[in-house]
Amino acid sequence: MPFMMTEVMKKAQRNMESQFKRQQQYQQRYQQVQNEGEINVDYTPPKAKKKFSFKKDEGEFVDFEEIKK
């Protein structure tokens, strides 16, 4: 059982190290490519859909007057 735990921990450590190295490499490449004063947009959110859209035949607005008695 202890042997199995040490192997699992070693594997997790290797995975973390490889992720860390990949992140460092990405950051180094990104910094080399980007010039000073240059703006890069990595993500643009999708355009929002209109919440309320009615077809022409789905009803109409009727003016009214309030009658007080």
C-alpha positions in Angstrom: 0.0 0.0 0.0 2.7 2.6 0.8 4.5 1.8 -2.4 1.3 2.5 -4.4 0.9 5.8 -2.7 4.4 6.9 -3.4 4.0 6.0 -7.1 0.7 7.9 -7.3 2.4 10.9 -5.7 5.3 10.7 -8.1 3.0 10.6 -11.1 1.0 13.6 -9.8 4.3 15.5 -9.3 5.5 14.7 -12.8 2.1 15.9 -14.2 2.3 19.2 -12.3 5.9 19.7 -13.4 5.1 19.2 -17.1 2.1 21.6 -16.8 4.3 24.2 -15.2 7.0 23.8 -17.9 4.4 24.1 -20.7 3.0 27.3 -19.1 6.4 28.8 -18.8 7.2 28.0 -22.4 3.9 29.5 -23.6 4.6 32.7 -21.6 8.1 33.0 -23.0 6.9 32.6 -26.6 4.0 35.1 -26.0 6.3 37.7 -24.5 8.7 37.4 -27.5 6.0 37.7 -30.1 4.2 40.7 -28.6 5.7 44.1 -29.3 5.5 47.0 -26.9 2.2 48.9 -27.2 0.5 46.1 -29.2 -2.8 44.7 -28.0 -3.9 41.1 -28.5 -7.4 39.9 -27.7 -7.4 36.2 -26.9 -11.2 36.0 -26.2 -14.2 37.8 -27.4 -17.5 37.0 -25.7 -20.4 35.9 -27.9 -22.8 38.5 -28.9 -25.8 38.7 -26.6 -29.1 37.7 -28.1 -32.1 39.9 -27.7 -34.1 38.8 -24.8 -37.5 40.0 -26.0 -38.2 39.6 -29.7 -41.7 39.5 -30.9 -43.0 38.8 -34.4 -45.4 41.3 -36.0 -48.3 38.9 -35.7 -47.9 38.2 -32.0 -50.0 41.0 -30.7 -50.3 44.7 -30.7 -50.2 47.7 -28.4 -53.5 49.4 -27.8 -53.8 52.9 -26.5 -56.4 53.3 -23.7 -57.9 56.0 -21.6 -58.7 55.5 -18.0 -62.3 56.4 -17.2 -63.0 57.5 -13.6 -66.5 57.4 -12.2 
